[in-house]
Amino acid sequence: MWHADPNIWGSFAPNLFPIIGGLKDGTYRYEGQTYSLPKHGFVRHNTDLKLISHTATVLAFSLTPNARLLEQYPFLFTFEIHFTLLKNTIKVSHYIKNTDTKPLYFSLGGHPAFKCPVFEGERYEDYSLVFETKERAVTHLLNPKTGLVSAQTKTVFEDTDTLALRHDLFDADALIFKALNSKTVTLKSKTKGPILALHYKDFNYLGIWAKPNGDFVCIEPWLGIADAEDTNQILEEKEAIIPLEPQDHFTASYTIEIHDRHL
């Protein structure tokens, strides 16, 4: 994992809930009221997460809303995230329960950052991301001033399964894919071969991001996306928002698999 250098980017694997990316003006509307949420939601920096399981192979945390969170997000819920180690894999599992009497609206995602290059003597340009199938896909461009998804796109894949990494690839922020066929991405070194793979079958959006001067790459499985520039800011109508009925449960997980030769 990336070592979270605060001079470049001081995070290494944020958990994204109940939104992905940013909101227009940092706000959304629900039942006639306006609420504010920070970029990527409130789990990533939340010190109220409680450790609920700690074994040799499992760490699990839980969050339920307090008065402060209810001012930002007027829903009752239980959010759990479990990290399970099994041989050469780490499974990151999300469990959400709607404990309210009304539908719960949310997005969910991961933001793991992987060190790149990994080995001494390598360059960032020695690495690539290899997808499980050849793709024809565009990235949905972000407005550089607002961070919102614009109507503009740019072709990234033209019948290929490989994305060569370069620092300038992220000059315009993240690459955002809405309709890839692949559900596995492998980080590969020219000299050392496959390093790790991220499997994300439960997620239908994917972000690829790094700071332009950062020696890392984030492979981000998402169920949701940042606000579009033309959003009406109504939560129930937000693109890809997930509705969850009272007392229902929702689960989604992704897996990071380290290549055997690097253990």
C-alpha positions in Angstrom: 0.0 0.0 0.0 1.0 3.6 -0.5 2.6 5.1 2.7 0.3 8.2 2.8 3.0 10.8 2.5 1.2 14.0 3.8 3.3 16.2 1.5 1.7 14.5 -1.5 -1.5 12.7 -0.4 -2.0 11.8 3.2 -4.3 8.8 2.8 -3.9 5.2 1.7 -7.3 3.5 1.5 -10.3 5.8 2.3 -13.8 4.2 2.7 -16.4 6.1 0.8 -19.9 6.4 2.2 -22.6 7.7 1.8 -21.4 9.6 -1.3 -18.7 9.2 -3.9 -16.7 12.3 -4.9 -18.1 15.7 -4.3 -21.5 17.3 -4.3 -22.5 20.5 -6.2 -21.8 23.3 -3.8 -21.0 20.6 -1.2 -24.8 20.1 -0.6 -27.8 18.0 -1.5 -31.5 18.3 -1.0 -33.8 15.8 0.7 -37.5 16.3 1.6 -37.2 20.1 1.0 -34.1 20.5 3.3 -30.5 21.3 2.3 -27.7 19.2 3.9 -23.9 19.4 3.6 -21.5 16.5 3.2 -17.7 16.5 2.6 -16.2 14.9 -0.4 -16.5 11.1 -0.3 -18.7 11.3 2.8 -18.0 11.0 6.5 -16.6 7.5 7.1 -13.1 8.2 5.8 -12.1 10.5 8.7 -14.6 9.3 11.3 -13.2 8.6 14.7 -16.5 7.1 15.9 -15.9 3.8 14.1 -16.0 1.1 16.6 -13.9 -2.1 16.5 -16.3 -5.0 16.7 -14.1 -7.9 15.8 -10.4 -8.5 16.1 -8.9 -11.9 15.3 -5.7 -13.1 13.6 -7.4 -12.8 10.2 -10.4 -10.4 10.6 -10.7 -6.7 11.6 -14.3 -5.3 11.6 -15.6 -1.9 12.3 -19.1 -0.4 12.8 -20.6 3.0 12.6 -24.0 4.2 13.7 -25.1 7.9 13.4 -24.9 10.3 16.3 -26.5 13.7 16.5 -23.7 15.4 14.5 -24.0 12.9 11.6 -27.8 13.2 11.6 -27.4 16.9 10.9 -25.5 16.0 7.7 -27.4 12.8 6.8 -30.9 12.4 8.2 -31.0 8.6 8.2 -30.7 5.9 10.7 -28.3 3.1 9.6 -25.6 0.6 10.6 -22.5 0.7 8.5 -19.9 -2.1 8.9 -16.7 -2.8 7.1 -14.8 -6.1 7.5 -11.2 -6.8 6.4 -10.5 -10.5 6.0 -7.1 -11.9 5.4 -7.0 -15.3 3.6 -3.6 -16.5 2.3 -2.6 -13.9 -0.3 -5.9 -12.0 -0.4 -7.6 -9.3 1.6 -11.3 -9.1 1.2 -13.0 -5.8 2.0 -16.7 -6.3 2.8 -19.3 -3.7 3.4 -22.6 -4.3 5.3 -25.3 -1.7 5.5 -28.6 -2.0 7.3 -31.4 0.6 7.1 -32.6 0.9 10.7 -34.9 3.8 9.8 -38.6 3.8 8.9 -38.0 5.4 5.5 -35.8 4.5 2.5 -32.0 5.0 2.9 -30.2 6.6 0.0 -26.5 6.1 -0.4 -23.4 5.4 -2.5 -20.5 3.2 -1.5 -16.9 2.7 -2.6 -13.3 2.0 -2.0 -10.2 4.1 -2.6 -7.1 1.8 -2.1 -3.8 3.3 -3.1 -1.0 1.0 -4.2 2.7 1.9 -4.2 4.1 2.3 -7.6 6.9 1.6 -8.3 7.3 -1.2 -5.8 10.9 -2.2 -6.3 14.1 -0.2 -6.2 15.4 0.8 -9.6 12.0 0.9 -11.3 10.2 3.9 -12.7 6.5 4.8 -12.5 6.4 4.3 -16.3 7.5 0.7 -15.9 4.0 -0.1 -14.6 0.6 -0.7 -16.2 -2.9 -1.7 -15.3 -4.1 -4.7 -17.2 -7.9 -5.4 -17.4 -9.4 -8.8 -17.7 -10.9 -8.1 -21.1 -10.2 -5.7 -24.0 -12.2 -2.5 -23.5 -13.6 0.3 -25.6 -14.3 3.0 -23.1 -14.2 6.7 -22.4 -13.4 8.6 -19.2 -16.0 11.1 -18.0 -14.1 14.3 -17.4 -14.3 16.3 -14.2 -14.6 20.1 -14.3 -11.2 21.2 -12.9 -12.8 24.1 -11.0 -15.7 22.3 -9.3 -14.7 18.6 -9.3 -18.1 17.8 -10.8 -18.7 15.4 -13.7 -18.9 17.3 -16.9 -20.6 16.3 -20.2 -17.2 15.9 -21.8 -15.6 12.5 -22.4 -12.2 11.4 -23.6 -11.3 8.0 -25.2 -9.0 5.9 -23.0 -9.5 2.4 -24.4 -9.7 1.5 -28.1 -9.9 -2.3 -28.1 -7.1 -2.8 -25.6 -6.8 -4.3 -22.1 -3.7 -2.3 -21.0 -3.4 1.2 -19.5 0.2 2.3 -19.3 0.9 4.5 -16.2 2.3 7.9 -16.6 2.3 10.8 -14.1 0.6 13.1 -16.6 -2.3 10.6 -17.0 -3.9 12.3 -14.0 -3.3 15.9 -14.8 -7.0 16.3 -15.3 -7.9 14.4 -12.1 -9.3 10.8 -12.0 -10.2 8.6 -14.9 -13.9 7.7 -14.4 -15.4 4.7 -16.1 -19.1 3.9 -16.1 -19.4 0.8 -18.2 -16.3 -1.4 -18.2 -16.8 -5.1 -19.0 -13.8 -6.1 -16.8 -14.3 -6.9 -13.1 -10.6 -7.4 -12.4 -7.6 -5.1 -12.7 -4.0 -6.2 -12.4 -1.1 -3.9 -11.5 1.8 -5.2 -13.5 5.5 -4.3 -13.6 7.6 -4.6 -16.8 10.4 -6.2 -14.9 8.6 -8.2 -12.1 5.4 -9.1 -13.8 2.0 -9.1 -12.0 2.1 -7.4 -8.6 -1.5 -7.6 -7.4 -5.0 -7.8 -8.7 -8.2 -6.1 -7.5 -11.5 -8.0 -8.1 -14.6 -5.9 -7.9 -17.6 -7.8 -9.3 -20.0 -6.1 -6.9 -19.2 -2.6 -8.2 -20.3 -1.1 -11.5 -18.2 2.1 -11.7 -14.4 2.3 -11.5 -12.1 5.2 -10.8 -8.3 5.3 -11.5 -6.4 8.1 -9.8 -3.1 9.4 -8.5 -1.6 12.7 -7.6 0.4 13.7 -10.7 3.6 13.7 -8.6 2.6 10.7 -6.4 4.3 7.3 -6.8 1.1 5.4 -6.3 -2.1 4.5 -8.2 -5.6 4.2 -6.7 -7.9 1.5 -8.2 -11.3 2.6 -6.9 -14.4 0.4 -7.1 -17.5 2.5 -6.8 -21.3 2.1 -6.5 -22.0 5.7 -7.2 -20.3 8.8 -8.7 -19.7 12.5 -8.0 -22.4 15.0 -8.9 -22.8 16.0 -12.5 -22.6 19.7 -13.3 -26.3 19.7 -14.3 -27.5 17.9 -11.1 -30.7 19.1 -9.5 -29.1 18.1 -6.1 -32.1 16.0 -5.1 -30.6 13.0 -3.3 -33.2 10.5 -4.5 -32.5 11.5 -8.1 -28.7 11.4 -7.8 -27.0 9.3 -10.5 -26.5 5.7 -9.3 -27.8 6.4 -5.8 -28.8 3.1 -4.1 -32.2 3.0 -2.3 -32.5 0.6 0.6 -35.9 -0.1 2.2 -36.5 0.0 6.0 -34.9 -2.9 7.8 -33.3 -4.2 4.6 -29.6 -5.1 4.3 -27.0 -4.4 1.6 -23.6 -6.0 1.0 -20.8 -5.4 -1.4 -17.2 -6.5 -1.3 -13.9 -6.3 -3.3 -10.7 -8.4 -3.0 -7.1 -7.4 -3.2 -5.0 -10.4 -4.3 -1.2 -10.2 -3.9 0.7 -12.2 -6.5 2.3 -15.3 -4.9 5.8 -14.5 -6.0 5.8 -11.2 -4.0 4.7 -12.7 -0.6 
